[in-house]
Amino acid sequence: MLHRPRRLRKNAIIRNAVAETRLSKDMFVYPYFVTGGKNIAEPIKAMPGVFHFSVDRLIKDVEKGLKVGINKILLFGVGEVKTKNASSSFDKNSIVAKAVRELKNRFGDELYVITDVCVCAYTTHGHCGILEHEYVQNDKSVDVLAKMALAHAQAGADMVAPSDMMDGRVLAIRQTLDKNGFENTAIMSYSTKFASAYYGPFREAADSSPSHGDRKSYQMDFRNGREALQESLIDENEGADILMVKPALAYLDVIRELRENTLLPIACYNVSGEYSMVKVAAKQGLVDEQKIVMENMYAFARAGAGIIITYHARDIVEKGWL
C-alpha cells in the first residue's frame, strides 16, 4: 500500500504540523450591546454569557478583553428612542456615538471599533429601513443609513458595518464618508445577509423584532446561492473593504463560493442562534462546549473566512481553546 494517509495522523505533533487550516486570535471580532445609564451589566437571558453594558461597564469589559488580545469589537446600540424615521440612529449623541468616543479616548489605536449600521433597533416598527405603505422604502432608507454611518465615523469609529441589505447603501455610505473627510473609515458590508431563523436571540438582545411582517423583502432568500454571490460582488463594486456572510454555520457553501470569487477579505458572523444553541446544549450536558465551538470555528476558516465575528471569542481566547 503506497498511500497511507494515517501516517500523518499518528500523533498530535504531526497532525498539528500538517494542519491545513489555522486559527489565531487576530481573526476574532467580539460583539457588544451597549445601552444608556450607568453601572449596567445586565445578562441577556436568550444569550448566556452576553450582557447589555452601559458605557462605563463596557469600557471595563473591553479592557479585560484587550489584556488577552481581543482588540476588535462590533457595537450595537440598545434602548434609544424609537421613531418612524429612525432619527435617533444618526444623532451625534446616540449611545453608540458616545460609546465610540469614550472607547477611542480611553484606548486609542489599541482597540479597533466597528459599528453596526442598521435602523431596526431605532424604528417603531422594527424594520431595517423607512416603512411607508407597508413596504420598506429603499432609497429613503439608504439616506438614513448614510447619515448613521457618518455620525459613527465622526465619533471615531474605525469601520462601519451596514447590515440592512438595502440596495446601493455601500456606495451611498462610501460617498458620504469621503465627502466629509472620512475616506480612511472602512466599510465591512453585511453583503450576503439571509432572512434567517438563526437571529431569534439577537432580536431579544437588540429589541429589534419587527412589529409585523418579516424581512424577506430585503434580506436574502436562503434558497439562493448565485444571488448571494451577486449581492456580495455588487457591494465590492460599490466600495466595500470587507464582505460578510451572515449567518455562518448553515452557509459554509456561500462563504466558500464567495472566497473563490473575490480578492477582498471575507468575514462571517457566527450569529446569536448558533451561539445560544451551543450554550444551551452544553449546559444540558449534551455536547462538549469547547470541542463543538472550535469545530465550528475551524469550519468557518476552512470555508474561507479570514474574520470571524462570534460571541464565543472571549471564551476561546480567555480559556485557551486555541
matplotlib code that plots the C-alpha trace (Angstrom):
import matplotlib.pyplot as plt

x = [0.0, 1.8, -0.6, -1.4, -2.9, -3.0, 0.8, 0.3, -2.4, -0.2, 0.0, -0.8, 2.7, 2.4, -1.3, -0.5, 2.4, 0.2, -3.0, -4.4, -6.5, -5.1, -6.9, -5.5, -6.9, -6.4, -9.3, -11.9, -14.3, -16.3, -19.8, -21.2, -24.6, -24.4, -27.2, -27.7, -27.4, -24.6, -23.2, -25.3, -24.2, -27.5, -27.4, -29.3, -31.5, -31.6, -27.8, -26.0, -22.8, -23.7, -24.7, -26.2, -23.5, -23.7, -20.7, -18.8, -19.1, -18.4, -15.0, -14.1, -15.1, -13.3, -10.2, -10.3, -10.6, -7.7, -5.5, -6.0, -5.8, -9.4, -8.7, -11.6, -15.2, -18.6, -21.0, -24.8, -26.9, -29.9, -32.5, -32.7, -35.9, -37.8, -39.4, -40.8, -37.8, -35.1, -33.8, -32.0, -29.9, -27.9, -28.0, -24.4, -25.1, -26.6, -25.4, -23.2, -21.6, -21.0, -19.5, -17.2, -15.9, -15.3, -13.6, -11.3, -10.5, -9.6, -7.8, -6.9, -5.4, -5.1, -8.8, -10.4, -14.0, -16.6, -20.2, -23.3, -25.2, -28.9, -32.1, -34.1, -33.5, -34.4, -37.7, -41.1, -41.9, -38.6, -37.8, -34.4, -35.5, -38.1, -41.6, -44.2, -47.4, -46.3, -43.1, -39.6, -38.6, -35.1, -33.7, -35.1, -33.6, -30.2, -30.2, -30.7, -28.1, -25.5, -26.3, -25.9, -22.5, -21.3, -22.3, -20.3, -17.3, -17.4, -17.4, -14.2, -15.3, -12.6, -15.1, -18.8, -20.8, -24.1, -26.4, -29.7, -29.5, -30.8, -29.7, -27.0, -26.2, -22.5, -22.0, -24.0, -22.1, -18.7, -19.6, -20.9, -17.8, -15.4, -17.3, -16.9, -13.2, -13.5, -12.0, -10.0, -13.1, -13.5, -16.7, -17.4, -20.6, -23.1, -23.0, -24.9, -27.3, -30.0, -33.6, -32.8, -34.4, -31.0, -31.4, -34.0, -31.9, -30.3, -33.7, -34.4, -30.9, -31.3, -35.0, -35.3, -38.1, -40.5, -43.8, -45.5, -44.4, -40.9, -37.7, -37.9, -38.4, -34.9, -32.8, -31.6, -33.7, -31.7, -32.6, -30.4, -26.7, -26.0, -27.9, -25.9, -22.7, -24.2, -25.1, -21.6, -20.0, -22.3, -21.1, -17.5, -18.0, -19.6, -16.5, -16.8, -13.5, -14.6, -17.5, -19.5, -21.8, -24.4, -25.3, -22.2, -22.9, -25.6, -23.9, -20.4, -21.0, -21.7, -18.5, -16.6, -18.2, -17.5, -13.9, -13.3, -14.8, -13.2, -9.9, -11.4, -11.2, -14.2, -15.9, -18.6, -21.0, -21.5, -24.9, -26.9, -29.0, -25.8, -24.2, -27.2, -27.9, -24.3, -24.6, -27.9, -26.8, -23.6, -25.4, -27.6, -24.5, -25.4, -22.3, -18.7, -18.7, -15.1, -14.9, -18.0, -17.2, -13.7, -15.0, -17.4, -14.6, -12.3, -15.2, -15.7, -12.0, -11.8, -14.7, -12.7, -13.5, -10.5, -12.5, -14.9, -17.5, -18.5, -19.9, -17.6, -14.5, -13.8, -14.2, -11.9, -9.1, -9.5, -9.9, -7.0, -9.1, -6.8]
y = [0.0, 3.2, 5.7, 5.6, 9.0, 7.8, 8.1, 11.9, 11.4, 9.3, 11.8, 15.4, 16.7, 15.6, 16.4, 20.0, 20.2, 19.3, 21.0, 22.9, 25.4, 27.6, 29.9, 32.9, 35.4, 38.1, 36.6, 37.2, 40.1, 40.3, 41.9, 44.1, 45.5, 49.0, 50.8, 54.0, 54.5, 53.8, 50.7, 48.4, 44.8, 43.1, 39.5, 38.7, 35.7, 34.4, 34.6, 33.0, 34.9, 38.0, 41.3, 44.7, 47.1, 50.8, 52.7, 52.7, 49.0, 48.4, 50.2, 47.9, 44.8, 45.8, 46.5, 42.9, 41.7, 43.7, 42.1, 38.7, 40.0, 40.8, 44.0, 44.2, 44.8, 45.3, 47.7, 47.5, 50.2, 49.4, 51.5, 54.6, 56.5, 54.7, 56.8, 56.2, 57.8, 56.4, 59.8, 58.6, 56.3, 59.2, 61.5, 62.7, 61.9, 58.4, 55.7, 54.2, 57.5, 58.1, 54.7, 55.1, 58.4, 57.0, 53.9, 55.7, 58.3, 55.5, 53.0, 54.9, 52.7, 49.7, 49.0, 48.7, 49.8, 48.6, 49.9, 48.1, 50.4, 49.5, 51.1, 48.1, 49.0, 52.7, 52.4, 52.0, 49.1, 47.3, 47.0, 47.8, 50.9, 53.6, 52.0, 53.6, 51.9, 48.7, 48.5, 49.4, 52.2, 51.5, 54.9, 56.8, 54.1, 54.5, 58.2, 57.5, 54.8, 57.1, 59.7, 57.0, 55.8, 59.4, 60.0, 56.9, 58.0, 61.4, 59.8, 57.9, 54.5, 52.8, 50.8, 50.9, 47.8, 48.2, 45.3, 46.4, 44.8, 47.9, 48.2, 50.8, 51.6, 50.8, 53.3, 55.9, 55.4, 55.5, 58.7, 60.3, 59.3, 60.5, 63.8, 64.6, 63.7, 60.1, 58.4, 56.2, 54.9, 51.3, 49.6, 46.0, 45.1, 42.5, 41.8, 38.5, 38.5, 35.9, 36.1, 33.6, 31.9, 31.9, 35.6, 34.9, 35.6, 38.7, 40.3, 40.0, 41.4, 44.4, 44.9, 44.8, 42.4, 43.6, 44.6, 43.0, 41.1, 39.9, 41.0, 38.7, 41.6, 42.9, 40.2, 37.3, 34.2, 31.4, 29.2, 31.3, 30.7, 32.5, 35.6, 35.6, 35.8, 38.6, 40.6, 40.5, 41.4, 44.4, 45.6, 45.0, 47.2, 49.9, 50.2, 47.7, 46.8, 43.5, 41.3, 39.3, 36.3, 36.0, 33.6, 31.4, 27.8, 26.9, 28.9, 27.5, 26.8, 30.6, 31.5, 29.1, 30.4, 34.0, 33.2, 31.8, 34.9, 37.9, 39.1, 41.1, 39.8, 37.6, 37.8, 35.6, 36.2, 33.3, 34.6, 34.5, 31.4, 29.4, 30.6, 30.0, 26.5, 25.5, 27.2, 25.6, 22.1, 22.4, 23.4, 20.3, 18.1, 17.2, 18.4, 19.3, 23.1, 23.6, 20.9, 21.9, 25.6, 25.0, 22.6, 25.4, 28.0, 25.7, 25.1, 28.8, 29.3, 26.2, 27.5, 30.7, 33.2, 35.2, 37.2, 35.5, 37.6, 35.5, 35.8, 32.8, 34.9, 35.7, 32.1, 30.9, 33.3, 33.5, 29.8, 28.9, 26.9, 27.9]
z = [0.0, -1.2, 0.3, 4.0, 5.0, 8.6, 8.8, 9.1, 11.8, 14.1, 17.0, 17.8, 16.8, 13.2, 13.0, 14.0, 11.6, 8.6, 9.6, 6.6, 8.5, 11.3, 13.7, 15.6, 18.0, 15.4, 13.4, 16.0, 16.5, 19.7, 19.6, 22.3, 23.1, 24.6, 26.4, 28.3, 32.1, 34.4, 36.1, 34.0, 33.2, 32.6, 31.4, 28.2, 29.0, 25.5, 25.1, 28.1, 28.9, 26.9, 28.5, 28.0, 29.1, 29.9, 28.6, 31.9, 32.3, 28.6, 29.0, 31.9, 30.0, 26.8, 29.0, 30.2, 26.6, 25.5, 28.1, 26.5, 22.9, 21.9, 20.1, 17.6, 18.7, 17.0, 18.7, 18.7, 20.3, 22.5, 24.2, 22.0, 21.3, 18.5, 15.8, 12.3, 10.6, 13.0, 13.8, 17.0, 14.8, 13.4, 16.4, 17.3, 20.9, 20.4, 22.8, 20.1, 19.3, 23.0, 23.4, 20.4, 21.7, 25.2, 23.9, 21.5, 24.1, 26.5, 24.3, 21.1, 18.4, 20.8, 20.0, 16.6, 16.8, 14.3, 14.5, 13.1, 10.8, 10.7, 11.9, 13.1, 16.8, 16.2, 14.4, 16.0, 13.6, 13.9, 10.2, 8.8, 6.9, 6.4, 6.2, 4.1, 2.7, 4.5, 2.4, 3.3, 1.0, -0.3, -1.2, 1.8, 4.0, 2.3, 3.1, 6.8, 6.8, 5.3, 8.0, 10.7, 9.3, 9.2, 12.8, 13.8, 11.8, 13.3, 16.8, 15.9, 14.5, 12.6, 10.5, 9.8, 9.0, 7.2, 7.9, 6.4, 2.9, 1.1, -2.5, -3.0, 0.6, 0.4, -2.4, -0.6, 2.7, 0.8, -0.9, 2.3, 4.3, 1.5, 1.1, 4.8, 5.0, 6.3, 3.3, 5.7, 7.6, 6.3, 5.4, 6.3, 4.4, 5.5, 1.8, 2.0, 4.9, 4.8, 6.1, 8.8, 11.8, 13.5, 14.6, 17.3, 20.4, 18.9, 18.4, 22.1, 22.9, 20.5, 21.0, 17.2, 16.3, 13.5, 15.0, 11.9, 8.8, 8.2, 6.5, 3.4, 1.0, 1.7, 3.4, 1.2, 0.3, 1.8, -1.1, -3.5, -3.7, -7.0, -5.9, -2.7, -4.7, -6.8, -3.7, -2.4, -5.7, -6.1, -2.7, -3.7, -6.8, -4.6, -2.4, 0.4, 2.1, 3.6, 2.6, 5.2, 5.1, 7.9, 9.4, 9.1, 10.1, 7.7, 4.9, 4.6, 0.9, 0.4, 2.2, 0.0, -3.2, -2.2, -1.3, -4.7, -6.5, -4.7, -3.6, -0.7, 2.9, 3.9, 7.3, 8.7, 11.6, 14.0, 15.0, 18.2, 17.4, 16.5, 19.7, 22.0, 20.7, 21.7, 25.1, 26.0, 24.7, 26.7, 29.8, 29.5, 29.1, 25.5, 23.9, 24.8, 24.5, 23.8, 21.2, 19.3, 19.4, 18.0, 15.3, 14.2, 14.2, 12.0, 9.7, 9.1, 8.4, 6.2, 4.2, 3.6, 6.3, 7.5, 10.0, 12.5, 14.4, 17.3, 20.9, 21.7, 21.2, 24.8, 25.9, 23.1, 24.0, 27.8, 28.3, 26.0, 23.5, 20.6]

ax = plt.figure().add_subplot(projection="3d")
ax.plot(x, y, z, "-o")
ax.set_aspect("equal")
plt.show()
